[in-house]
């Protein structure tokens, strides 16, 4: 397993590059990267009245379209100018896989520079959830993770993240997912990448997600989850934003010896430091923290580890946390595999015995290379 070294002050920089990156080219400017004032300024620079910026925002954030053919309230010449200057193609679908009778859709997106990312749209009877990527690959080097095996290439721009959202919203609105037209309810930054490394871009993305339409998508911050492997400075910074986002801490082990093997950044921020930061997030926001715990056979699924986790969580108080054990979705050729069902049940029972709310995570998409990074790893064209 690759070693990592993080020096003081480097906590928000990618680490442990495992593969030679593809070419990295800065994404072109996109409408979704700009603030409302910046959009109006660009529209004026193009020789048009600033109110056209609000019309464009209405099309993008309310109608979920970036196709100038749909902008029928804007003169033809202006449409062409706006499309050329503000709406470059950032994401192109390369492969789409479906499961659960079409209600789970995983898409491999080609980016403008030839790199690839993934997103997963999951529709349930009463809600729809989208899992998006925040980076191309990941530098955290967790050995059981498909994305970690890809290594880190680059951060995504705000617009590259928002485009994943817009296209999912459009697909749902058009009724392309079985069940009829609906809207996106929940969004999770749990795709490729460590979101708190790409902090500035994900916060700009979140602000656009929660801004009222037509200046943003009008989502509730309470329905947005940011996942991290435990970058303590990033958790503290997120807590100070004043937004009721949900924090998900990918823990995977309650003891430092094992966690340092499974989550190498633990050599910089220990289990106790990560849990203290997570508890601080709850204190600052009032939002219950999710502990993500991938159950790996004969590695971290021991009953005594469930007991240790329960004790550590309770030592920081009651009612602030919820644990999501996740049956591991093995990647091709990996030595890691999911725990046996009886072992999984014992792990859950032990946690519940400590009074810890515990729910096995839904494993939708396991039959369509559901683990983040699997499609990108296999698509080597």
C-alpha positions as CSV (number, residue, x, y, z in Angstrom):
1,X,0.0,0.0,0.0
2,X,1.3,3.4,-0.9
3,X,2.5,5.5,2.0
4,X,1.5,9.1,2.5
5,X,3.2,12.0,4.1
6,X,1.2,15.1,5.1
7,X,3.2,18.1,6.4
8,X,1.7,20.7,8.6
9,X,-0.3,23.1,6.5
10,X,-0.9,20.5,3.8
11,X,-4.2,19.2,5.2
12,X,-6.3,20.4,2.3
13,X,-3.9,19.3,-0.5
14,X,-4.2,16.0,-2.4
15,X,-1.9,13.3,-1.2
16,X,-0.6,9.9,-2.3
17,X,-0.8,10.1,-6.0
18,X,-0.9,6.5,-7.1
19,X,-1.1,6.7,-10.9
20,X,0.3,9.0,-13.5
21,X,-2.5,11.6,-14.1
22,X,-4.1,12.2,-17.5
23,X,-3.6,15.6,-18.9
24,X,-5.0,18.3,-16.7
25,X,-6.6,21.3,-18.4
26,X,-8.5,24.0,-16.6
27,X,-12.2,23.8,-17.4
28,X,-13.5,26.7,-19.5
29,X,-15.6,29.3,-17.9
30,X,-19.2,28.3,-17.4
31,X,-22.4,30.1,-16.4
32,X,-22.7,28.0,-13.3
33,X,-19.3,29.1,-12.1
34,X,-20.4,32.8,-11.8
35,X,-22.3,34.7,-9.2
36,X,-25.5,36.5,-10.3
37,X,-23.6,39.8,-10.4
38,X,-20.9,38.2,-12.5
39,X,-23.4,36.7,-14.9
40,X,-25.1,40.1,-15.5
41,X,-21.6,41.7,-16.1
42,X,-20.7,39.1,-18.7
43,X,-24.0,39.5,-20.4
44,X,-23.4,43.3,-20.6
45,X,-19.9,42.7,-21.9
46,X,-21.5,40.7,-24.7
47,X,-23.6,43.7,-25.6
48,X,-26.9,42.7,-24.1
49,X,-29.2,44.0,-21.3
50,X,-28.3,42.5,-17.9
51,X,-31.9,41.1,-17.4
52,X,-30.9,38.4,-19.9
53,X,-28.7,36.9,-17.2
54,X,-31.8,36.2,-15.1
55,X,-33.5,34.6,-18.1
56,X,-30.5,32.3,-18.6
57,X,-30.6,31.5,-14.9
58,X,-34.2,30.6,-15.1
59,X,-33.5,28.2,-18.0
60,X,-30.5,26.6,-16.2
61,X,-31.7,26.4,-12.6
62,X,-35.5,26.1,-13.1
63,X,-35.9,24.3,-16.4
64,X,-32.6,22.5,-16.1
65,X,-31.6,23.2,-19.7
66,X,-28.4,24.6,-21.2
67,X,-29.6,24.1,-24.8
68,X,-30.0,27.4,-26.6
69,X,-32.8,25.9,-28.7
70,X,-34.9,25.9,-25.5
71,X,-34.3,29.6,-24.8
72,X,-37.2,30.8,-26.9
73,X,-37.6,34.0,-24.9
74,X,-34.1,35.2,-26.1
75,X,-33.4,36.5,-29.6
76,X,-31.5,34.0,-31.8
77,X,-28.3,36.0,-32.2
78,X,-28.1,36.5,-28.4
79,X,-28.6,32.8,-27.8
80,X,-25.6,31.9,-30.0
81,X,-23.4,34.5,-28.2
82,X,-24.5,33.3,-24.7
83,X,-24.0,29.6,-25.6
84,X,-20.6,30.2,-27.0
85,X,-19.4,32.4,-24.1
86,X,-21.1,30.8,-21.1
87,X,-22.3,27.3,-21.8
88,X,-19.4,25.1,-23.0
89,X,-20.0,21.3,-22.9
90,X,-18.3,20.1,-19.7
91,X,-19.8,16.6,-19.3
92,X,-20.6,14.0,-22.0
93,X,-22.1,10.6,-21.1
94,X,-19.8,7.8,-22.0
95,X,-21.6,4.9,-20.4
96,X,-24.8,4.4,-18.5
97,X,-25.7,1.4,-16.4
98,X,-29.1,0.7,-14.8
99,X,-30.2,-1.5,-11.9
100,X,-33.3,-1.9,-9.7
101,X,-35.7,-1.9,-12.7
102,X,-34.2,1.4,-14.0
103,X,-34.5,3.4,-10.7
104,X,-30.7,3.3,-10.1
105,X,-28.7,4.8,-12.9
106,X,-24.9,5.1,-12.8
107,X,-23.3,7.4,-15.4
108,X,-19.7,7.6,-16.5
109,X,-19.1,11.1,-17.7
110,X,-16.3,12.2,-20.1
111,X,-14.9,15.6,-19.2
112,X,-13.6,18.3,-21.5
113,X,-10.0,17.2,-21.0
114,X,-10.5,13.4,-21.5
115,X,-10.8,12.5,-17.9
116,X,-13.8,10.7,-16.5
117,X,-16.0,10.8,-13.4
118,X,-19.1,9.0,-12.2
119,X,-22.4,9.9,-10.6
120,X,-25.2,7.7,-9.4
121,X,-28.9,8.6,-9.4
122,X,-31.2,6.6,-7.1
123,X,-35.0,6.9,-7.1
124,X,-37.0,5.6,-4.1
125,X,-40.7,5.6,-3.6
126,X,-40.7,8.9,-1.8
127,X,-37.4,10.5,-2.7
128,X,-34.6,10.7,-5.2
129,X,-30.9,10.9,-4.3
130,X,-27.9,11.8,-6.4
131,X,-24.4,10.9,-5.5
132,X,-21.8,13.2,-7.2
133,X,-18.1,13.4,-7.6
134,X,-16.0,16.3,-6.5
135,X,-12.6,15.2,-7.9
136,X,-11.2,13.1,-10.7
137,X,-10.0,10.1,-8.7
138,X,-8.9,10.5,-5.2
139,X,-5.5,11.0,-3.4
140,X,-6.5,9.5,0.0
141,X,-5.2,6.1,-1.1
142,X,-7.7,3.9,0.9
143,X,-6.7,0.5,-0.4
144,X,-10.2,-1.0,-0.4
145,X,-11.7,1.8,-2.5
146,X,-11.9,1.7,-6.3
147,X,-11.4,5.5,-6.5
148,X,-8.4,5.3,-4.2
149,X,-6.9,2.8,-6.6
150,X,-7.3,5.3,-9.4
151,X,-5.2,7.9,-7.7
152,X,-5.7,11.7,-7.9
153,X,-5.8,13.6,-11.1
154,X,-7.5,17.0,-10.4
155,X,-10.3,18.8,-8.6
156,X,-13.6,19.4,-10.4
157,X,-14.8,22.9,-11.0
158,X,-18.0,24.2,-9.4
159,X,-19.7,24.0,-12.8
160,X,-18.6,20.4,-13.4
161,X,-20.3,19.4,-10.1
162,X,-23.4,21.5,-10.8
163,X,-23.7,19.9,-14.3
164,X,-23.9,16.5,-12.7
165,X,-26.8,17.9,-10.6
166,X,-28.6,19.7,-13.5
167,X,-28.6,16.7,-15.8
168,X,-30.0,14.5,-13.0
169,X,-32.7,17.0,-12.2
170,X,-33.6,17.2,-15.9
171,X,-33.8,13.5,-16.2
172,X,-36.1,13.3,-13.2
173,X,-38.2,16.2,-14.4
174,X,-38.7,14.6,-17.8
175,X,-39.8,11.3,-16.3
176,X,-36.9,9.4,-17.7
177,X,-36.6,7.4,-14.5
178,X,-39.4,4.9,-13.9
179,X,-42.2,6.3,-11.7
180,X,-43.1,9.5,-13.6
181,X,-41.7,13.0,-13.4
182,X,-40.3,14.0,-10.0
183,X,-37.7,16.2,-8.4
184,X,-34.3,15.6,-6.8
185,X,-34.6,15.6,-3.0
186,X,-31.2,14.6,-1.7
187,X,-27.6,15.2,-2.8
188,X,-24.5,13.5,-1.4
189,X,-20.8,14.3,-2.1
190,X,-19.9,10.6,-1.9
191,X,-18.7,10.0,-5.4
192,X,-15.1,10.2,-6.6
193,X,-12.9,12.4,-4.4
194,X,-12.4,13.9,-1.0
195,X,-14.7,16.9,-1.0
196,X,-13.0,18.8,1.8
197,X,-9.8,19.0,-0.3
198,X,-11.7,20.7,-3.0
199,X,-13.3,23.0,-0.4
200,X,-13.7,26.3,-2.3
201,X,-15.4,24.7,-5.3
202,X,-17.8,22.4,-3.3
203,X,-18.9,25.4,-1.1
204,X,-19.6,27.4,-4.3
205,X,-21.5,24.4,-5.6
206,X,-23.5,24.1,-2.3
207,X,-24.4,27.8,-2.3
208,X,-25.7,27.4,-5.9
209,X,-27.6,24.3,-4.8
210,X,-29.4,26.1,-1.9
211,X,-29.9,29.5,-3.5
212,X,-33.5,30.3,-4.3
213,X,-34.6,29.8,-7.9
214,X,-33.8,31.2,-10.4
215,X,-30.4,32.1,-8.9
216,X,-29.8,28.5,-7.8
217,X,-31.6,25.1,-7.6
218,X,-33.5,25.9,-4.4
219,X,-32.5,22.7,-2.5
220,X,-32.6,22.4,1.2
221,X,-29.2,22.4,2.9
222,X,-30.6,19.8,5.3
223,X,-30.8,17.4,2.3
224,X,-27.1,17.8,1.3
225,X,-24.4,15.5,2.7
226,X,-20.7,16.1,2.6
227,X,-18.5,13.1,3.1
228,X,-14.9,13.1,4.4
229,X,-12.3,10.6,5.5
230,X,-11.6,12.9,8.4
231,X,-9.8,16.0,7.4
232,X,-10.1,17.8,10.7
233,X,-9.4,21.3,9.6
234,X,-12.0,20.9,6.8
235,X,-14.6,19.6,9.2
236,X,-14.0,22.6,11.5
237,X,-14.2,25.0,8.6
238,X,-17.4,23.4,7.3
239,X,-18.9,23.7,10.8
240,X,-18.3,27.5,10.7
241,X,-20.2,28.0,7.4
242,X,-23.5,28.3,9.2
243,X,-25.3,25.8,6.9
244,X,-27.3,22.8,8.3
245,X,-25.5,20.4,6.0
246,X,-25.1,16.7,7.0
247,X,-21.6,15.6,7.7
248,X,-20.6,12.0,6.9
249,X,-17.4,10.7,8.5
250,X,-15.9,7.7,6.7
251,X,-14.3,6.0,9.8
252,X,-14.1,2.3,8.9
253,X,-12.2,1.4,12.1
254,X,-12.3,2.6,15.7
255,X,-8.7,1.9,16.5
256,X,-5.7,3.8,15.1
257,X,-3.6,0.8,14.1
258,X,-6.2,-0.6,11.8
259,X,-7.6,2.7,10.6
260,X,-4.1,3.9,9.6
261,X,-3.9,0.9,7.3
262,X,-7.4,1.4,5.9
263,X,-7.5,5.2,5.8
264,X,-3.9,6.4,5.5
265,X,-4.8,10.1,6.4
266,X,-5.3,8.7,9.9
267,X,-1.6,9.0,10.4
268,X,-2.2,12.7,10.4
269,X,-5.6,12.9,12.0
270,X,-6.3,10.1,14.5
271,X,-9.6,8.4,15.2
272,X,-10.1,10.5,18.4
273,X,-9.3,13.7,16.6
274,X,-11.7,12.9,13.8
275,X,-14.5,12.0,16.2
276,X,-13.8,15.1,18.3
277,X,-14.1,17.3,15.1
278,X,-17.3,15.4,14.2
279,X,-18.8,16.0,17.6
280,X,-17.8,19.7,17.3
281,X,-19.7,19.8,14.0
282,X,-22.8,18.6,15.7
283,X,-22.4,21.2,18.5
284,X,-22.0,24.0,15.9
285,X,-24.9,22.9,13.6
286,X,-27.2,20.7,15.5
287,X,-27.0,18.3,12.7
288,X,-26.6,14.6,13.6
289,X,-23.4,13.2,12.1
290,X,-23.3,10.0,10.1
291,X,-20.5,7.5,10.7
292,X,-19.8,5.5,7.5
293,X,-18.2,2.1,8.2
294,X,-17.5,-0.3,5.4
295,X,-17.7,-3.8,6.8
296,X,-14.7,-5.8,5.4
297,X,-14.5,-9.5,6.1
298,X,-12.0,-10.5,8.8
299,X,-10.6,-7.0,8.8
300,X,-12.7,-4.5,10.7
301,X,-15.9,-6.5,11.4
302,X,-15.1,-7.9,14.8
303,X,-17.6,-7.7,17.6
304,X,-15.0,-6.1,19.9
305,X,-14.5,-3.3,17.3
306,X,-18.2,-2.6,17.3
307,X,-18.0,-2.4,21.1
308,X,-15.0,-0.1,20.9
309,X,-16.8,2.2,18.4
310,X,-19.9,2.3,20.6
311,X,-17.8,3.3,23.6
312,X,-16.0,6.0,21.8
313,X,-19.1,7.5,20.4
314,X,-20.9,7.4,23.7
315,X,-17.9,9.0,25.4
316,X,-18.7,12.1,23.4
317,X,-22.4,12.2,24.4
318,X,-25.7,10.8,23.2
319,X,-27.9,11.7,20.3
320,X,-25.3,13.3,18.1
321,X,-24.4,10.5,15.8
322,X,-25.8,7.7,13.6
323,X,-23.8,4.8,12.2
324,X,-24.2,3.4,8.7
325,X,-22.4,0.0,8.3
326,X,-21.9,-0.6,4.6
327,X,-21.4,-4.1,3.1
328,X,-18.3,-3.6,1.1
329,X,-18.8,-3.7,-2.7
330,X,-15.6,-5.5,-3.8
331,X,-13.7,-4.3,-6.7
332,X,-12.3,-6.6,-9.4
333,X,-9.1,-8.3,-8.3
334,X,-9.3,-7.0,-4.8
335,X,-8.4,-9.0,-1.7
336,X,-11.2,-7.1,0.2
337,X,-14.7,-8.6,0.4
338,X,-17.9,-8.0,2.3
339,X,-18.5,-9.5,5.8
340,X,-20.7,-12.5,6.2
341,X,-24.3,-11.7,7.0
342,X,-24.2,-13.2,10.5
343,X,-21.1,-11.2,11.3
344,X,-22.7,-8.1,9.9
345,X,-25.8,-8.6,12.1
346,X,-23.7,-9.1,15.2
347,X,-21.8,-5.9,14.5
348,X,-25.0,-4.0,14.2
349,X,-26.5,-5.6,17.3
350,X,-23.4,-4.7,19.3
351,X,-23.7,-1.0,18.3
352,X,-27.4,-0.9,19.0
353,X,-26.7,-2.5,22.4
354,X,-24.6,0.6,23.2
355,X,-27.6,2.7,22.3
356,X,-26.1,3.9,19.0
357,X,-28.7,4.4,16.2
358,X,-27.5,2.1,13.4
359,X,-28.8,1.4,9.9
360,X,-27.2,-0.9,7.3
361,X,-26.6,1.3,4.2
362,X,-28.5,0.5,1.1
363,X,-26.3,-1.3,-1.4
364,X,-28.0,-0.2,-4.6
365,X,-25.9,-0.5,-7.7
366,X,-23.8,-3.4,-6.5
367,X,-24.6,-5.3,-9.8
368,X,-23.6,-2.3,-12.0
369,X,-20.1,-1.6,-10.7
370,X,-21.7,0.4,-7.9
371,X,-18.5,1.3,-6.0
372,X,-17.3,4.7,-7.0
373,X,-14.4,4.5,-9.5
374,X,-15.1,1.1,-10.9
375,X,-16.5,2.3,-14.2
376,X,-13.7,4.8,-14.6
377,X,-11.1,2.1,-13.9
378,X,-12.6,-0.2,-16.5
379,X,-13.1,2.4,-19.2
380,X,-9.6,2.8,-20.6
381,X,-10.4,3.9,-24.1
